[in-house]
Amino acid sequence: MGLLGIMSVSGSALAVERQRAEIAAGNLANSESTRGPDGKAYRKNVAVVSAVPAYRNASGLVSGVQVDTINTVNSTVRRYEPWHPDAGADGYVEYPDINPAMEMADLMSADRSFQLNAAAIQSAKAMLADSLEIAK
Amino acid sequence: MIGGAPAIEELENLTNGTAMPDFIDSLARFLEVASSRQQFIASNIANANTPGFKTQDVDFRKSLQAALSGETNAPNPSEVAGLSERPDGNNVSLEREALAMADTEARFKVAAQMLRIQFRQLSTAIQGER
């Protein structure tokens, strides 16, 4: 695989980081959603990421990365808003348990990791171009 | 090991009194070690957010020596000691990896350039100046 392997490894990371960003954005957008398609409050999603063998080079296994599962955090916060159409009989409304600051931090982390992985691909590209130059 | 000595130093050691074909061979091994190290760095960066993932790296100088002495052509990756570990068991330091990536790329570039010059000289020797 050599230098092309770098592209597949870093490429898998680009996909994972994009998905993490999507999930964080979805959580942010729905931090006040009291009603989803199932009629219940939105639940926070979390991507579970794991290392996965991408290929084996002469030195050993090189790991890529993948999203294992997307976990749903099954907790809500209750606010007393009896005027709200989604309020229960006791006047409490279930809101998703989402902390926007944490989601922002997740979003930024995914963003930075995406950038660095893109830089790794650039670097592999430059090295490939350099090795082509040898033959000129 | 992050940077260590500049790329040039190891290349200078390669040139010491070697005939051109040997030097070309050495440069090829140098490129192989650099490319192999870059693969592990890319994997570290890809797994910067993977719980429990440990930084893997190859020691550039040792691997090069092993490759040149003909022991083995494949650098041995090992877990890097002395990095601070996050609560989730991951110890990838993005600064370290970014630096290592730039370092390895520079080494590769220099060696590729030198290889190119060697081939050009060889071709001049064959064809004469035209």
Boltz contact constraints between the chains, C-beta under 6 A:
constraints:
  - contact:
      token1: [A, 2]
      token2: [B, 35]
      max_distance: 6.0
  - contact:
      token1: [A, 3]
      token2: [B, 35]
      max_distance: 6.0
  - contact:
      token1: [A, 5]
      token2: [B, 39]
      max_distance: 6.0
  - contact:
      token1: [A, 6]
      token2: [B, 39]
      max_distance: 6.0
  - contact:
      token1: [A, 6]
      token2: [B, 42]
      max_distance: 6.0
  - contact:
      token1: [A, 9]
      token2: [B, 42]
      max_distance: 6.0
  - contact:
      token1: [A, 9]
      token2: [B, 43]
      max_distance: 6.0
  - contact:
      token1: [A, 9]
      token2: [B, 46]
      max_distance: 6.0
  - contact:
      token1: [A, 10]
      token2: [B, 42]
      max_distance: 6.0
  - contact:
      token1: [A, 10]
      token2: [B, 46]
      max_distance: 6.0
  - contact:
      token1: [A, 13]
      token2: [B, 46]
      max_distance: 6.0
  - contact:
      token1: [A, 49]
      token2: [B, 49]
      max_distance: 6.0
  - contact:
      token1: [A, 49]
      token2: [B, 50]
      max_distance: 6.0
  - contact:
      token1: [A, 51]
      token2: [B, 47]
      max_distance: 6.0
  - contact:
      token1: [A, 51]
      token2: [B, 50]
      max_distance: 6.0
  - contact:
      token1: [A, 51]
      token2: [B, 53]
      max_distance: 6.0
  - contact:
      token1: [A, 58]
      token2: [B, 74]
      max_distance: 6.0
  - contact:
      token1: [A, 59]
      token2: [B, 36]
      max_distance: 6.0
  - contact:
      token1: [A, 59]
      token2: [B, 74]
      max_distance: 6.0
  - contact:
      token1: [A, 59]
      token2: [B, 75]
      max_distance: 6.0
  - contact:
      token1: [A, 59]
      token2: [B, 77]
      max_distance: 6.0
  - contact:
      token1: [A, 60]
      token2: [B, 77]
      max_distance: 6.0
  - contact:
      token1: [A, 62]
      token2: [B, 39]
      max_distance: 6.0
  - contact:
      token1: [A, 62]
      token2: [B, 43]
      max_distance: 6.0
  - contact:
      token1: [A, 63]
      token2: [B, 43]
      max_distance: 6.0
  - contact:
      token1: [A, 63]
      token2: [B, 47]
      max_distance: 6.0
  - contact:
      token1: [A, 64]
      token2: [B, 46]
      max_distance: 6.0
  - contact:
      token1: [A, 65]
      token2: [B, 46]
      max_distance: 6.0
  - contact:
      token1: [A, 65]
      token2: [B, 47]
      max_distance: 6.0
  - contact:
      token1: [A, 65]
      token2: [B, 50]
      max_distance: 6.0
  - contact:
      token1: [A, 113]
      token2: [B, 48]
      max_distance: 6.0
  - contact:
      token1: [A, 116]
      token2: [B, 45]
      max_distance: 6.0
  - contact:
      token1: [A, 116]
      token2: [B, 94]
      max_distance: 6.0
  - contact:
      token1: [A, 117]
      token2: [B, 45]
      max_distance: 6.0
  - contact:
      token1: [A, 120]
      token2: [B, 42]
      max_distance: 6.0
  - contact:
      token1: [A, 120]
      token2: [B, 45]
      max_distance: 6.0
  - contact:
      token1: [A, 123]
      token2: [B, 101]
      max_distance: 6.0
  - contact:
      token1: [A, 123]
      token2: [B, 105]
      max_distance: 6.0
  - contact:
      token1: [A, 127]
      token2: [B, 108]
      max_distance: 6.0
  - contact:
      token1: [A, 130]
      token2: [B, 109]
      max_distance: 6.0
  - contact:
      token1: [A, 130]
      token2: [B, 112]
      max_distance: 6.0
  - contact:
      token1: [A, 131]
      token2: [B, 112]
      max_distance: 6.0
  - contact:
      token1: [A, 133]
      token2: [B, 116]
      max_distance: 6.0
  - contact:
      token1: [A, 134]
      token2: [B, 112]
      max_distance: 6.0
  - contact:
      token1: [A, 134]
      token2: [B, 115]
      max_distance: 6.0
  - contact:
      token1: [A, 134]
      token2: [B, 116]
      max_distance: 6.0
